[in-house]
Structure formats: C-alpha cells, structure tokens
C-alpha cells in the first residue's frame, strides 16, 4: 500500500474521527462490551470498595490495611485499563482491514501485552508529569509525541521503549494536528463525564453528595459513572488507534503483512 505522503495527501483530522466512530458503529457489541466489563464496571466496584473502607473511624492497623487494599485496587485498575486499551486497539485495526473482531479476539490480543502496556503507561505518566513541572509546555509536547505509543506497542509488538520511538517517528510533521485531536478528545471525555454527573445531580437533587458520603455510592451515581465511563473509554481508545492508523498510512502505508502477527 502506498503511503499518503507519496500520493500528496496529508494526515487528516476528519478522517481520524470518521474511522474512530466507524469502529464503534461497525462493532458496537465488542467495543462497548469490553469498555463496560473491563473498564466501567470494575471502576465502580473499586470506588464502592474504597468508599466503604474510608467510612467511619479506623485505628492505625485498619489505616494500614486500607492503604494496602487501595494500593491493590489501583494496581487492578491499571491492569484492567491496559486490557481495555489493548482490546480496543485490536477492534480498530480490524476495522482498518475491513474486518470485524470478536470480543474473544480482542481480549486475546490484549492479554500478552498487558504488562508492557502497564509499564508504558507508568513511564508516560512520569515523563509527562515531569514535563508539566517544567513550565507545562514540555509535558504537552511529550503527551503529543507519545500519543500513539500504546497502539504501536499492541500492533507492532515494539516493546515498551520501542513504542516511544515509534510514536515519536509517526507523529513528527503532524504534531499540531495531533495536538488538536487530543484537545478534542479531552473535551469530549470530560463532556461525557460532566453531562452524566449533571444529569445525576438534577435527578437526585441536593441529596446526591450526601448519599455518597454517608450511605455509600448512590444508584444514580453508579449508573451515571458506568454509562459515561463506557462511552468515554470507547471513544478515547478507538480514536487513538484511528490516529495511529492514519499516521502510519500517511508515513509508510499499512501493508497487510505488517500486521500478520496481531491477526494470527
């Protein structure tokens, strides 16, 4: 396949979003199912557990135990998030080939790269956080430069450090467009969260905050969190992979044989 650069075309923001939403429309059961079962639902359960542990008075031993449980829940959250991300990358890559990926195929693709994805996420967070300390701009630059590291790791089995270099190469020359896409994604992500939070608050009235702090998580909060998290996670992950596909097509094409391993 010829690259878009060879045909004179550039990386397209509109094409990225069209492809990303196309993945969702083409295979809704798999993508929403993955985001729900491995993302939104565990997140609510972990939040409920933390809320119950923090309620009431605790002695020093209970404080230590609670801290351990919360640290463990954070680790579980990282594992599940990596699983979601890797699975949805598989679905998006299948769409780029004009195919559909089943729920089982998506999860099966993600399992071997869960640990590398966790390591990648931790290193990205540390690097971007340090960059933000240095007057914010370096952090934003790193965020844009590494924006397709996760899809590259899953699709090409680059390894953790190879994924950073691969993302840096693919985004070079298109980073203002990549920055624009990331800004739109962040706005959409928090719009989902904010819209459902506002809806829940309106439905429950002033008792919303009280119900969380005194009686555990309210039913309205649970439903709003699950729905908004499922939608936001699905959109974020599929568009990120669509960005990777478009950048790769632009730079070098996306030949069938290069993805043979992930589709084996």
N, C-alpha and C positions, 0 to 999 in steps of 0.2 A: 504493500500500500504506500503510495506517495505521501509525503508529509504535506501539510497545508502550506508550509513555508515554500515548498517547491512549486506550488500552484499559485502562489501570490496571496493566499488568504492569511488572515491573522487569527489569533486566538479570539473567540467571541464570547462575551459575557452572556448574551441572549441564548446562544447555543448551549452553554453550560447549564443554565436553569431549565431550558427545554428538555435536555437529556436527563437531568436530575429528576424532574417531575414525571418524565416519561417512565422512568424506572418504577416509580410508585404506582402510576396508573396501570402499567403493564403487569405488575406482580404484587398487588396490594396485600394478599394474604401472607405471603412470605415476609415482606418488609415490615408491615405493621405487627405481624405476629412476633417477629424477632425483637423489635423495639419494645413491645409490650412485655413479653415473657422474660427477657434477659435485661431489660433496661428499666422501664417504668415500674413494673410490679415489685421487683426486688428493692428498688429505691424507696418505695413507700413502706415496705416491710421494715427495712433498716431504719427509716425515720421513726416509725412507730416504736421499734425496739429502743432506740436511743431516747425517745421521749419518755418511755416507761422507766428506763434506768435512771434518768435525771430527775424524776418526780420524787418529792419527799426528801427527808433528811437522810444523810449517809455518814457512817463512820469512816475512818481512814482506810480500812480494808475494803469496804464497799466502793470507795472512791477509786482505789487501785484496780479493783475488779472491773468497775465500769469503764475506766480508761482503757483497759485491755480489750474489753468487748468492743468498744467504739473503734479502737485501732484495727481490730479484726474485721469489723464491718466495713471500714474504709478499704481494706485490702480486698475484701469480697467485691466491693463496689468497683474497684479498679479492674478486677478480673472480668466481671460481667460487662463492663463498659468496653473492654478490649474485645470481648466476644461479639458484642453488638456491632462494633465498628468493622471488625474483620468479616462478619457475616454479610453486612450490607454492602461492603466492597464487592463481594462475590456476585451479589444480585445486580449491582450496577455494571460490572464488567460483562456479565452475561447479556445484559440489555445492549451493550455496545456491540456485541457479536450478533445481535438479532435473535437471541435465545432467551429462555426463561430459566431461572434457577429455582429449584425446590427449596423448601425450608431445610431439609436434611442436607442438601448440597451446600447451602450457605453456611450452616453451622459446622459441617465437616471441613470446609475450607478454613474457617477461623480457628478451630481448635489447635492446630500445630503452631500457630503464630501468636497465641495469646500472650505468652511470656515475653517475647520480643516486643509486642505492642505495648505491654505494660512498661517495660524498660524505656521504650521510645517516648511514651507519654511523660514519664517521670523526668527524663532528661530535657524534654521540650519545656516542661513547666519550670524547671530550674533555670534553664537558659533564658527563657522569655522573662521570667521574674527578675533575674539579674539585669537583663537589658532594660526592664522598666525602671529599675532603680537608677540607671544611668540616663536620667532625663527623658525617659519614656520612649523616645524615638528609636533607639537600638532594639528595644523589646518589640516594637511594632514591626520593624524590619525583619527580625528573626521570625516573628509569627507569620509574616507573608512568605518569607523564604522557605520555611519548613511546612507550608500549608498542605502539601500533598505527600508528605513523608509517610504517613500511615498507609494510604492506598498503594504507594510504591513498594512498601515493605510486603504487603499482602500479595500484590500482583506479581512482583518480580523476585520475591524472596531475597531481597538485597541484604538482609541483616540490619541491625539497628543503626550502626554508623553509616553503612552504605545508603540507607534510606534518607539520611540528612543530605548527603551529597547529591543523591538523585533528585530530591526535591529542589535543591538549590539550582541544579542544572535546568530542570524543566521550567522553573518559574522565571529564570533570567530572561529579560527582554519583555516580560509581560507583567511585571510586578505591580504596576499601578492598576491594571485591570483585576489582578488577583486581589489586591487590597480592596477594590470596590466590591467584589463578590463577597469577601469576608465581612465587610461592613454590613452589606445587605443581609447576610446570613445571621449576624449577631442581632440586628434589628428584628428580623423575623423570629428568631429564637425567643427573645425576650418579649416580643409581641404576643406569642402564644402563651407564655407563662403569665404575663400581665393580664391578658384578656380573660383567662380562666380564673385567675385569682380575683379579679374584679367581679366576675360573674358569681363566684362562690360567696364573696363578701356581701354582694347585693342580696343573694338568696338567703343567707344566714343572718344578715344584719350585724349588730354590734356584738352578738354572742360568738362571732367567728373566732376572734383571738382568744377569748376566754375559754372556749371549748377546747382549744389546742393546749393551753397552758394548764388547765385544771383537770380535764376529763380525758386527756389523750387526744388523738387526731380525730377531727370531725369527719363524718361521712362525706360532706361536701368537699372538704379539703382533699380527701383521698381520691374522689372521683376527678376533681379538677387537676390534681397532680398527675394522675395516671394518664388522662387524656392529653394534657398539654405536653407532658414528657414524651409520650409515644410519638406525637406529631412532630415535636421539635427535634427529637433524636433522629427520626426517619429522614426529615428534610435535610438536616445538617449532614448526616453521613452520606446520603445519596448524592447531594450536590457536591460535596468534597470529592467524591470519586469521579463524578462527571467532570469536575475541573481537572483532575489528573488525566482522564481520557482525552480531553480537549487539548491540554498542554502537550501530551505525548503525541497526539496526531499532528499537532502544529510543528513540533520539533522533528519528529522522525517517523511519523506514521505509526500504526498499531497493527503490525503483521500478526496473522493468526498464530504462527508457530511460536511467537514470543510469549504467548500465554498458555502454551501447551501444558506446563506443569500444573497450573492452578485448575485447569479444566480436565486434568487426567482422571 
